[in-house]
Amino acid sequence: MKNDLPKPEDLGIKVCGDRVLVLVEEIKDEITTDGGLVIPQTGKEKEMNRAAQNIGHVVQIGSLAWDDMPEKWADVGDRVSYGKYAGTNIHDPKTDKTYRMLVDTDINAVYLD
């Protein structure tokens, strides 16, 4: 996924201070099979997928992120989990992607995949 991430200069955003910009993972409401059959998700599947909206990939890190911590626990390209209500959503109309601007301590976990 690190190679698929947008370059900071292409975003038109400079992350400042202790902020971290995360590209939100996209969730599909329906699945299309190889044969073109569209299978909608059930209510329970949609509920489970809402948790995945709290997962994304770090795109940019501000210069003061984790400055007051003994170590930096996430880096650009890392897949991370953050709080449901953490940060501010930013939508890029050019790419139709959603980003989340977080405070460094909003990141709860780094996935080791």
C-alpha positions as a printed Julia matrix, in Angstrom:
113×3 Matrix{Float64}:
   0.0     0.0     0.0
   2.95    2.37    0.58
   3.48    2.72   -3.17
  -0.2     3.53   -3.75
  -0.26    6.47   -1.33
  -0.41    9.97   -2.77
   2.72   12.08   -2.56
   2.5    15.0    -0.09
   3.11   17.55   -2.85
   0.19   16.12   -4.88
  -2.29   16.65   -2.03
  -2.03   20.42   -1.77
  -2.0    20.08    2.04
   0.87   20.62    4.45
   0.36   18.98    7.83
   1.39   21.26   10.69
   2.35   20.76   14.33
   1.39   17.5    16.01
  -1.09   16.46   13.3
  -1.11   13.28   11.22
  -2.94   12.96    7.88
  -4.46    9.52    7.29
  -6.03    8.2     4.07
  -9.28    6.51    5.17
  -9.79    2.95    3.9
 -12.76    2.72    1.55
 -15.7     0.49    2.46
 -17.89   -0.95   -0.27
 -21.61   -1.34    0.41
 -21.92   -4.07   -2.19
 -19.78   -6.75   -3.77
 -19.64   -7.43   -7.52
 -18.66  -10.95   -8.57
 -16.45  -11.72  -11.58
 -19.63  -12.54  -13.51
 -21.08   -9.09  -12.78
 -23.59  -10.16  -10.13
 -24.08   -7.43   -7.49
 -24.49   -8.74   -3.93
 -25.62   -6.13   -1.37
 -24.37   -6.42    2.18
 -26.77   -7.29    4.98
 -27.35   -4.93    7.9
 -25.0    -6.91   10.13
 -22.2    -6.82    7.55
 -22.62   -3.05    7.16
 -22.42   -2.62   10.94
 -19.21   -4.65   11.07
 -17.72   -2.62    8.22
 -18.37    0.66   10.03
 -15.55   -0.29   12.39
 -13.21   -0.41    9.4
 -13.88    3.28    8.78
 -11.55    3.87   11.72
  -8.64    2.41    9.78
  -6.37    4.17    7.33
  -2.84    4.71    6.06
  -0.57    7.5     7.26
   0.13    9.93    4.4
   1.83   12.87    6.13
   3.19   13.61    9.59
   3.59   17.08   11.09
   7.01   18.15   12.36
   5.9    18.12   16.02
   4.09   14.76   15.98
   5.19   12.58   18.92
   7.69   15.3    19.86
   6.76   14.92   23.54
   6.88   11.1    23.44
   9.9     8.84   23.95
   9.37    7.29   20.51
   7.37    7.8    17.31
   4.97    4.87   16.91
   3.75    5.38   13.33
   5.4     6.33   10.07
   4.24    7.28    6.56
   2.65    4.26    4.91
   1.71    2.5     8.15
  -1.83    1.12    8.46
  -3.3     2.55   11.67
  -6.44    2.51   13.79
  -7.89    5.64   15.37
 -10.89    6.65   17.46
 -14.35    6.76   15.9
 -14.81   10.49   16.51
 -11.14   11.48   16.28
  -9.94   14.16   13.92
 -11.46   16.07   11.05
 -12.62   14.61    7.73
 -11.11   16.12    4.59
 -12.55   15.18    1.19
 -10.41   15.61   -1.93
 -12.81   16.24   -4.83
 -10.07   15.63   -7.43
  -9.49   12.04   -6.35
 -12.79   11.44   -4.48
 -10.8    10.16   -1.48
 -11.4    10.91    2.18
  -8.63   11.8     4.6
  -8.7    12.25    8.37
  -6.56   14.89   10.08
  -5.67   13.48   13.51
  -3.71   14.59   16.54
  -0.73   12.24   16.96
  -2.18   10.68   20.13
  -5.47    9.81   18.33
  -3.71    6.83   16.75
  -4.52    3.77   18.86
  -2.68    0.99   17.04
  -0.37    0.24   14.12
  -1.16   -2.91   12.13
   1.79   -5.21   11.57
   0.65   -6.68    8.24
